[in-house]
Amino acid sequence: MTDMSDLKPQNQWVSEERKAGLGKRHRTERRFKLLGLAAIFIALAMLATLFVSIASKGYSAFVQTRFELNVYFDETVIYPNGDRSAQALRGASYVSLIRNALRAEFPDVETRKELRSLFGIFSKGASRQLRNMVMEKPSVIGTTTATWLIASDDMDMFNKGYIPRDVVEADRRVKDNEIKWFDHLVEKGVVQKVFNWGFFSSGDSREPEIAGIWGAMVGSFYTLLITFVIAFPIGVMSAIYLEEFAPKNRITDIIEVNINNLAAVPSIVFGLLGMGLFLNVAHLPRSASMVGGLTLALMTLPIIIISARASIRAVPDSIRHAALGLGASRQQTAFHHVLPQSMPGILTGTIIGLSQALGETAPLLMIGMVAFIVDIPGNVTDPATVLPVQIFLWADSPERAFVEKTSGAILVLLVFLVFMNALAVLLRRKFERRK
C-alpha cells in the first residue's frame, strides 16, 4: 500500500530568477488593484462634485420669499363701473389694490421714481394671487385682509443672500431704498421664506419668481408615453422575429448591421428625420408631445431591439427544445416560454432607453419644442415642452433667479432618472424571482 506521505510535494529548489518574476507579477497585480480603486474614487469624487455643485445652486429654488401686506379690497377698484359679473371680477385692476396698500404702508414715499421702485418689490404674479383669492372668496371685497404676496425675483435673491448689501449701490440690482423698505418689513415680522409649491404647480413664465416646471413635466410625461407605446411593442416584436423566426441570410445580416448603426447615430439626426417626416410630410402639429414622442421613438427603437435580442439570445436552448418536444409550435415557444424568460432584460433595456429619451434635447429642438409655452398641455397634440428643453431655456435667461431655477429643474430631472433606473433594477429582480 502506498504511503500517502510520499504523495506530498517535496520542497523544490526555486531559482532566484523565478522568485524575481513572481515578485514582479505580484507587484503588478497590486498596482492594478490600486489603479482600479483610484479610478473608482476619482469617478465618485467627480460625481459628488457635480451633484454638490448643482444642489448648492438649486436647493434655494424650492423656497420662496413672500411679504405680508394689509390689502384693502376696495369695491370701487374691483367694480369701477358697477359691473359685478364674473368677467368683470376677473379683469379688475388688482395691481391698484397692491399699490394702494404699499402707499398706506410707506406714506413717506412720494416721488414717481421711488414709487416705481416700491411697487417693484412685489412680483407681477402678486396681482394674480389677489384675483384668485377674490374669485374663490368674493366675501373679502370691502374688507382689509392681511395677505401673503410673492416678492419680486430681486428681493427674493436679496433675501436668500445672492445679492450682497455691502457693495456699492451701482453694482447691485437692489438699491438702498429697497433695502430700507425690506428692513422695515423684516422688523415688522412680515417677511418669510416658505416652500415654493408654485415651482411644481405652475407653467413657464418670463418672471422667474413665478416660473414652474409643471408644464414641462406634463409634456415630458406625454412625450415618454408616446415613445413607449410606439417603441416598446415594435422593438420587442422585431427582436423576437430576428432571433426566433428570421432566416440567417444576407438580408437579415444587413438589417442587423443597420440596427446597430442606428443605435450610434447622433440624436440630432433623428430630430432632422422627425422634422422632415412628421412635420413637413405628415403635417402633424408643431411643438406637440405627439411629434416629440414619435421622434424619440425612432431614436429609442434600436436600443430596445438590441437589448431585447440580447435577452432573448440569453435564454437557454434547452427551454426551446423542451417546449418543441412537448408539441408546442414555434410561436407558442417564443411567446409562452422564451419571452417571459427574457422579459427582465427587455424591461431593463426599455427603461434605460426611455431614460435616455427623457434627457434628450437636440432632437426636440429640431421639431420646435423649444417654444415658450405657458399653458399646461391638456393632451398629446397641444403645444408643449419637456424638462431638458425647459432647462435649456432657463439657462439662456439673463436673470440671476433663473440660475437657481435651472439647477432646481436639473435636480428634479436627476431624481426622475434615478427613479427610472431603480425601477429597472426592481423589475429585473422581480421577474428573476418568478423563474
C-alpha positions, 0 to 999 in steps of 0.5 A: 500500500502506498504511503500517502506521505510520499504523495506530498510535494517535496520542497523544490529548489526555486531559482532566484530568477523565478522568485524575481518574476513572481515578485514582479507579477505580484507587484503588478497585480497590486498596482492594478488593484490600486489603479482600479480603486483610484479610478473608482474614487476619482469617478465618485469624487467627480460625481459628488462634485457635480451633484454638490455643485448643482444642489448648492445652486438649486436647493434655494429654488424650492423656497420662496420669499413672500411679504405680508401686506394689509390689502384693502379690497376696495369695491370701487377698484374691483367694480369701477363701473358697477359691473359685478359679473364674473368677467368683470371680477376677473379683469379688475385692476388688482395691481391698484389694490397692491399699490394702494396698500404699499402707499398706506404702508410707506406714506413717506414715499412720494416721488414717481421714481421711488414709487416705481421702485416700491411697487417693484418689490412685489412680483407681477404674479402678486396681482394674480394671487389677489384675483384668485383669492377674490374669485374663490372668496368674493366675501373679502371685497370691502374688507382689509385682509392681511395677505401673503404676496410673492416678492419680486425675483430681486428681493427674493435673491436679496433675501436668500443672500445672492445679492450682497448689501455691502457693495456699492449701490451701482453694482447691485440690482437692489438699491438702498431704498429697497433695502430700507423698505425690506428692513422695515418689513423684516422688523415688522415680522412680515417677511418669510421664506416658505416652500415654493409649491408654485415651482411644481404647480405652475407653467413657464413664465418670463418672471422667474419668481413665478416660473414652474416646471409643471408644464414641462413635466406634463409634456415630458410625461406625454412625450415618454408615453408616446415613445413607449407605446410606439417603441416598446411593442415594435422593438420587442416584436422585431427582436423576437422575429430576428432571433426566433423566426428570421432566416440567417441570410444576407438580408437579415445580416444587413438589417442587423448591421443597420440596427446597430448603426442606428443605435450610434447615430447622433440624436440630432439626426433623428430630430432632422428625420422627425422634422422632415417626416412628421412635420413637413410630410405628415403635417402633424402639429408643431411643438406637440408631445405627439411629434416629440414622442414619435421622434424619440421613438425612432431614436429609442427603437434600436436600443430596445431591439438590441437589448431585447435580442440580447435577452432573448439570445440569453435564454437557454436552448434547452427551454426551446427544445423542451417546449418543441418536444412537448408539441408546442409550435414555434410561436407558442415557444417564443411567446409562452416560454422564451419571452417571459424568460427574457422579459427582465432584460427587455424591461431593463433595456426599455427603461434605460432607453426611455431614460435616455429619451427623457434627457434628450434635447437636440432632437426636440429642438429640431421639431420646435419644442423649444417654444415658450409655452405657458399653458399646461398641455391638456393632451398629446397634440397641444403645444408643449415642452419637456424638462431638458428643453425647459432647462435649456431655456432657463439657462439662456435667461439673463436673470440671476433667479433663473440660475437657481431655477435651472439647477432646481429643474436639473435636480428634479430631472436627476431624481426622475432618472434615478427613479427610472433606473431603480425601477429597472433594477426592481423589475429585473429582480422581480421577474428573476424571482418568478423563474 
